[in-house]
């Protein structure tokens, strides 16, 4: 079975936003990893479903978001989340919308447990 493609967002220089990139290191054998510094990399995504791994502020458990509007509704918005939500909405408006799955993880936690949860959602 082919590895799923996982687009990983975060900033390794900010402790509160680097955890997704740390988790990606643990997932290299389970997924094809693309480290994203900007959402425009998603324009080149060839998959029917775009799977994104990102830190979501104020969550305690790994969560899955399948609609970018949930980022706003749940008040999970940091400037980074806003950029991603805005970009996904823009893709939708331009007729470039794809099915999305955002695997949102806390800013820190039990790495082994979180890796298992991420794999479950791939």
C-alpha positions, 0 to 999 in steps of 0.5 A: 500500500502506498504511503499517504502524503502528509503536509506538515505545518509549523515553525520549528523556531517557535516552541508553541508551533514546532510540535507537528514538525517534531511528530513528523520526524517520527512518522517518516516510515508511515507517511510521505512528509512534506514540510510546509512553511506556507499554504500555497504548497497545497496548490500542487497537491495531486491527492484527492484528499489533502492531509495536513498535520498542524498544532492547534492551540488550546486542544488537549487531544488529537482532533480531526477537522474536515472543514476549514470553517471549523477553524473559525467556528471553534475559535482555534484561530491563530494567525497561522490557522487563519492563513491556512483556513483562508487559503483553503477557502480561497481554493474552494472559491477558485474551484480548486477545492479538495477533500481535506483532513487536518490532524490537529495536535496539542502544542505538547504531550506524550509523543508516543501516544500522539504518533499512534493517534496520528497514524490512526487518522492517516 
